[in-house]
Amino acid sequence: MARSTQPSHIIICDASAFRALRCERRRYQGLGWTPMNSREIQLAVSRSSANTACIDYDLLEQLGVWSPGEELHLLVNNQSKRRYTGPISMHVSSKPLPMGSLCNIAPEIDVLSPAMIAAQYANCHSFGEAYAFFEELCSEITFAEPSYKDWLAGPDSEGIPSEELVTESSTSISIPKTRYFKCEAALTPNELNNWIKRINWCPGLIQARSIAPYVLGKARSPMEIMMFGLFCLPMSHGGFACKDGISNHRIDFNEEATTVSGMPYAIGDLVFPASSEILEYKGHPHDSKESRIKDEKREAGLSAMGFRVTSINNEQIKDAAALEAIAKRLYRQSGLRFRYYIDAYRTKQYQLMRELTTWMRG
């Protein structure tokens, strides 16, 4: 029988889809994928295959989907289409893919949508890592695409590299130096939450549903995402459960605030309107004389508007007791009582910190 020369219709999934997503956002500062409707998804899945000899690996490398030496992860709809040749790793989905789960990136090449990738990520990562990745998708930053080894955690590490494994009493947190890239958000928190609510099944759905309501979006740095998580996630997962925080919120100044600051408005990293409190992460860009003068004027304007600004530095964000003192004030200013309703809360807080820094290393 003559060998088929027809190109395979392939669906990129798992680590390869994750790689493609980060590559696209890094290269083009946005996502140029074309969402597919339900009928197009149904047709794509029915045609999905993996004709190894006809896959254009050069094109996949150009698209950022695959790199030599890595596995190529493809999705098919039944066991008979499995192939075990070359770099291909097959995944079988016997159920219909939900609406909004696929995008087209090139002729005969589809990929899981950002929301579906988020759910898959939640299926094989810890709560804190998955939360941070959800925030990444809904924010103006991304990291460089990883290799396959960075996608799945080791079976014994529970998402934490071996050199970071610590005893429950340890408070040692190492924040890695990270290089990230500015880009447009791939999703809004509402789009992500609504999609997860609407679908009936997908890998990681249970954890994704527990994370999505806490995603704020609009972060402008990885350290902002860490701050959002530590203050806004529930206590059962290591956060301080501070309610109604708004990320990177614009506060328009009145005449008095404009006069004292010389600015028409200010953007607060994490704003709590009910308590008139603003949390700001202050990293190295704020160390210069010009930055300090600008920050002082800005904070004078916010003070004139009735807001109190609390700056959090690199050392404070690793200190659960210091963060707790800030959280207690936020509760008090909102007329609420701060109390823990879980056991081993310090252990959970430092575990969350380690999970968030593990995401940064990816």
C-alpha positions in Angstrom: 0.0 0.0 0.0 1.3 3.4 -0.9 2.4 5.6 2.0 0.2 8.5 2.8 1.6 11.9 1.9 -1.4 13.9 3.2 -0.5 16.3 5.9 -1.6 15.4 9.4 -4.3 17.5 11.1 -2.8 17.8 14.5 -4.0 19.2 17.8 -1.2 20.5 20.1 -1.8 19.8 23.8 -0.1 19.4 27.2 3.5 20.7 27.5 3.7 21.6 23.8 0.6 23.9 24.0 1.9 25.5 27.2 5.2 26.2 25.4 3.5 27.6 22.3 1.4 29.9 24.5 4.3 31.5 26.2 6.3 31.7 23.0 3.5 33.5 21.2 3.0 36.0 24.0 6.8 36.6 24.4 7.4 37.1 20.7 4.4 39.2 19.7 3.4 40.8 22.9 0.0 39.3 22.5 -1.9 36.2 21.3 -2.7 35.9 17.6 -4.5 32.6 17.7 -7.9 32.2 16.1 -10.6 30.8 18.5 -12.7 27.9 17.0 -16.4 27.5 17.4 -18.1 24.2 18.6 -18.6 22.8 15.1 -15.0 23.6 14.1 -13.7 21.9 17.3 -15.8 18.8 16.6 -14.5 18.6 13.0 -10.9 19.1 14.1 -11.1 16.4 16.7 -12.6 13.9 14.3 -9.8 14.6 11.8 -7.0 14.6 14.4 -4.1 12.3 13.6 -0.4 12.0 13.8 1.0 11.0 10.4 4.6 11.2 11.7 6.2 11.3 8.2 4.1 14.3 7.2 4.4 16.5 10.3 6.3 19.7 9.4 8.6 19.9 12.4 10.4 23.0 10.9 7.1 24.9 11.0 6.3 23.7 14.5 9.7 24.9 15.6 9.1 28.3 14.0 5.7 28.5 15.8 7.4 27.8 19.1 5.4 24.6 19.6 8.4 22.3 19.6 12.2 22.3 19.9 14.6 19.5 18.8 15.2 17.0 21.6 11.7 17.6 23.1 8.6 15.5 22.9 5.7 16.8 20.7 2.4 16.4 22.6 -0.6 15.7 20.3 -4.3 15.0 21.1 -6.4 12.4 19.3 -9.9 11.1 19.9 -9.4 7.4 20.1 -6.7 4.8 20.9 -6.4 3.5 17.4 -4.7 6.8 16.4 -1.9 6.4 18.9 1.6 6.5 17.5 4.9 5.7 19.3 7.4 6.8 16.7 9.7 9.8 16.7 9.3 12.6 19.3 5.5 12.2 19.5 3.7 11.7 22.7 0.0 10.9 22.2 -2.9 11.9 24.5 -6.4 10.4 24.0 -9.6 12.4 24.7 -12.5 10.1 24.4 -15.0 12.8 25.3 -15.9 15.8 23.1 -13.8 18.8 23.8 -15.8 21.7 25.5 -16.7 24.9 23.7 -13.8 27.4 23.7 -11.1 24.7 24.1 -9.3 25.0 20.7 -7.6 27.7 18.6 -6.1 27.5 15.1 -2.5 28.7 14.7 -1.8 27.4 11.1 -3.3 25.3 8.4 -4.0 21.8 9.8 -2.5 22.8 13.2 -4.7 23.6 16.2 -3.8 24.1 19.8 -5.6 24.1 23.1 -7.0 27.5 24.0 -5.4 29.5 26.9 -8.3 28.6 29.2 -7.9 24.9 28.4 -4.2 25.1 28.9 -4.8 26.7 32.3 -7.0 23.8 33.3 -4.4 21.3 32.2 -1.8 23.2 34.1 -3.9 23.0 37.2 -4.1 19.3 36.7 -0.4 18.7 37.2 0.7 21.6 39.5 0.2 22.7 43.0 -2.6 25.2 44.0 -0.1 28.1 44.3 1.7 27.4 41.0 -1.7 27.1 39.2 -3.0 30.3 40.8 0.1 32.2 39.7 -0.2 30.9 36.1 -3.8 31.9 36.0 -2.8 35.4 37.0 0.0 35.3 34.4 -2.6 34.6 31.7 -4.8 37.5 32.9 -2.0 39.9 33.3 0.5 41.9 31.2 3.5 39.7 31.7 4.8 36.3 30.6 7.9 34.2 31.0 10.0 32.6 28.3 8.8 29.2 27.0 10.3 26.3 29.0 11.6 23.0 28.0 9.5 19.9 28.6 11.3 19.1 31.9 9.8 22.3 33.4 6.2 21.3 32.6 5.8 18.4 34.9 7.0 18.3 38.5 9.0 15.3 39.7 6.9 12.5 41.3 8.5 13.0 44.7 8.8 16.8 44.8 5.1 17.9 44.8 6.0 20.8 42.6 9.0 21.9 44.6 12.6 21.4 43.3 14.6 19.1 45.6 16.9 21.8 46.8 13.9 23.7 48.1 12.3 20.9 50.1 12.2 22.1 53.7 10.8 21.0 57.0 7.4 22.3 58.1 9.0 24.6 60.6 11.3 26.2 58.1 10.7 29.8 57.0 13.5 29.9 54.4 12.2 31.3 51.1 14.4 32.0 48.2 13.0 34.4 45.6 14.6 33.7 42.2 15.8 36.4 39.9 13.3 36.3 37.0 13.2 37.6 33.5 9.8 38.4 32.3 8.3 40.0 29.2 5.6 42.6 28.8 2.5 41.6 26.7 -1.2 41.8 26.4 -3.4 39.7 28.7 -4.5 36.4 27.0 -7.8 36.4 29.0 -9.7 38.5 31.5 -10.5 37.0 34.9 -14.2 37.0 34.0 -13.6 35.2 30.7 -11.5 32.5 32.5 -13.9 32.1 35.4 -17.0 32.0 33.1 -15.4 29.4 30.9 -14.5 27.2 33.8 -18.0 27.5 35.3 -19.6 26.6 31.9 -17.8 23.4 31.1 -18.7 20.0 32.5 -15.3 18.3 32.3 -11.6 18.6 31.5 -8.4 17.6 33.3 -7.8 19.8 36.3 -11.3 21.2 36.4 -11.9 20.8 40.2 -8.7 22.7 41.1 -9.3 25.3 38.3 -12.7 26.0 39.7 -11.3 26.6 43.2 -8.7 29.0 41.9 -10.5 31.1 39.2 -12.7 33.2 41.6 -9.5 34.6 43.2 -7.8 35.7 40.0 -7.4 39.5 39.9 -5.4 40.0 36.7 -3.7 43.2 35.5 -0.4 42.3 37.3 2.7 44.1 35.9 5.4 41.9 37.5 5.7 38.4 39.0 6.2 39.9 42.5 2.8 41.7 42.2 1.3 38.2 41.5 3.0 36.9 44.6 1.6 39.8 46.7 -1.9 39.3 45.3 -1.9 35.6 46.2 -0.5 36.1 49.7 -3.1 38.6 50.7 -6.2 37.6 48.7 -6.1 33.8 48.6 -8.1 31.9 51.3 -6.4 30.9 54.6 -6.9 27.2 53.8 -4.3 27.7 51.0 -1.9 30.0 52.9 -3.4 33.4 52.1 -4.7 36.1 54.5 -8.2 36.1 52.8 -8.3 39.9 52.5 -11.5 40.7 50.6 -12.4 43.0 47.7 -8.8 43.9 46.6 -8.5 45.5 43.2 -5.3 45.1 41.2 -3.6 48.1 39.5 -6.6 50.3 40.2 -6.7 53.9 38.9 -7.5 56.5 41.4 -8.4 59.9 39.9 -7.2 62.8 42.0 -9.2 65.8 43.1 -7.9 69.3 42.9 -6.1 69.2 46.3 -4.4 65.9 45.5 -3.4 67.1 42.0 -1.9 70.3 43.5 0.2 68.5 46.1 1.4 65.7 43.7 1.5 67.4 40.3 -0.3 64.3 39.0 -3.9 63.8 37.7 -4.2 60.2 39.0 -2.3 57.3 40.5 -2.4 53.5 39.9 -2.3 51.4 43.1 -0.8 47.9 42.9 -3.4 46.4 45.2 -6.2 48.7 46.4 -8.7 48.0 49.2 -11.4 50.7 48.8 -13.4 49.7 51.9 -10.4 50.3 54.1 -8.8 53.1 52.0 -5.5 51.0 52.0 -3.1 50.5 49.1 -0.4 47.8 49.1 2.6 48.5 46.9 5.5 46.2 46.0 8.7 48.2 45.9 11.5 46.5 44.0 14.8 47.7 42.7 13.3 50.1 40.0 12.1 52.3 43.0 15.7 52.7 44.4 16.8 55.6 42.2 16.5 59.2 43.5 14.1 60.1 40.7 11.9 57.2 41.5 11.8 58.1 45.2 10.9 61.7 44.5 8.1 60.6 42.2 6.8 58.0 44.7 6.8 60.6 47.5 4.7 63.0 45.3 2.4 60.2 44.4 1.9 59.1 47.9 1.2 62.7 49.0 -1.6 62.8 46.4 -3.0 59.5 47.6 -2.9 60.7 51.2 -4.9 63.8 50.2 -7.5 61.4 48.7 -7.6 59.6 52.1 -5.6 56.5 51.1 -2.8 55.0 53.2 0.0 53.4 51.2 2.0 50.5 52.6 5.2 49.5 50.7 6.3 45.9 50.8 9.9 45.1 49.9 11.8 41.9 49.0 12.4 40.9 52.6 8.9 41.6 54.0 7.2 39.6 51.3 9.1 36.5 52.6 8.1 37.2 56.3 4.7 35.8 57.2 4.6 37.6 60.5 5.2 40.9 58.8 2.5 40.3 56.2 0.1 39.2 59.0 0.5 42.5 60.7 -0.4 44.3 57.5 -3.4 42.0 57.0 -4.6 42.6 60.5 -4.7 46.4 59.8 -6.6 45.8 56.6 -9.2 43.8 58.5 -9.4 46.4 61.3 -9.8 49.3 58.9 -12.7 47.4 57.2 -14.4 46.8 60.6 -13.7 43.1 60.5 -12.0 40.8 63.1 -8.9 39.0 62.0 -8.8 35.4 63.2 -7.4 32.1 61.9 -9.9 29.3 61.3 -7.4 26.7 60.3 -4.6 24.7 62.0 -0.9 25.0 61.0 -1.5 28.4 59.3 2.2 29.4 59.3 3.1 26.1 57.5 0.4 26.8 54.9 1.6 30.4 54.4 5.2 29.4 53.8 4.1 26.5 51.6 2.2 29.0 49.4 5.3 31.3 49.2 7.3 28.3 48.0 4.7 27.4 45.4 4.6 30.9 44.1 8.4 31.1 43.8 8.4 27.7 42.1 6.2 29.1 39.4 8.7 32.0 38.9 11.4 29.5 38.2 9.4 28.0 35.4 
